[in-house]
């Protein structure tokens, strides 16, 4: 059975216990939902920085053989 783990833009913590071992049954999904970016006014550069951090986080997970 596959396990889906959702990671939002404010949860990019490589030290989290989820990432201690690689498991083929776990799929990580990184997303930022509209409500998270719209509940308060954010500068466009901040939103772009969050997306860039998420992209880098994804690449780090892939290098460690996690499924993203």
N, C-alpha and C positions, 0 to 999 in steps of 0.2 A: 504494500500500500504506500502510495506517495504521500509525503507530508509537505504542505505548502506553508512557508513562513514569510510573512509580510514584513518588509522593512520600509519605514517612512524616512523622509529626509532628515529628521531630527534624531534618528536612531542609528547613526553610522558609527558603531562602536566595535572595532575589530577585536577587542578584548572580551566581548560577550562570550559566555560559555557555549552558545550555539556553534561557534566557529572553531572549537577546540579539536574537532575531528571531522573528517570528510565522510559523508554518508550518501550513497547513490539514491536513496529513497527520499532525500530532502531537496526541495526546490525552493530557492529564495526568490522572492519577487520584490523589486524595489519600485516604489511608486510615490508620487506626491499627489494627493487629491486636492481638487479645487478648493474645498472648504478650508484646508490647512493653509493655503496661500491667500485666501480672501477674507479670513475672519478679522484681520487687521491690515491696514495699508502697508505694503512692503515695497521698497525700492526695487526696480527691475533688476538692478545689478545683484541684489541680495538673492533674488529668485534664481538668477543665472548661476550664481556661486553655489547655491544648494544643488542644482542639477549637475553642475560640474563635479561637486564632491560625491554625489551619488554615482556618477559615471566612473570616477576613480575608485570608489569603494567596490563597485561591480568588478572592475578589472583586477583588483587585489583578491577578491574572492575566487575569480576564475583561475588566477595563478596558483591558488591553493587547492585547485580541483573541485571546488564547490560548484553546484549546478545553479545558475542564475538565469 
